Amino acid sequence: MTSLAGRVRSVGPLVSRIAAALLGGYALAALASVAVLALPMSTPQAVLTGEMASFLIYAAAVIWVFAVRSALRAWAGLLVVAAPLSLAAWSVW
């Protein structure tokens, strides 16, 4: 019988990746949909572009999270992409 620490050690990275895919992917898609408003286009067109792009960005984030070698790299990759998007979204707010 394995100990609780052994189970957490074996399941922890998978749970972290799932959280990164669900929460980090959602946050990235939301930031991207708001950051599109900073582009030089009309507001209705920017809203539609942001909504459509958010589906692609969310799917790409989920694929990224499970494609990298470790959960730490998955979180780091999401943060690297989220940093410039948050700056662009901040300028709109």
Protein Blocks (a to p, Z undefined) as FASTA:
>chain_A
ZZfklmmmmmmmmmmmmmmmmmmmmmmmmmmmmmmmmpccdfklmmmmmmmmmmmmmmmm
mmmmmmmmbfklmmmmmmmmmmmmmmmmmmmZZ
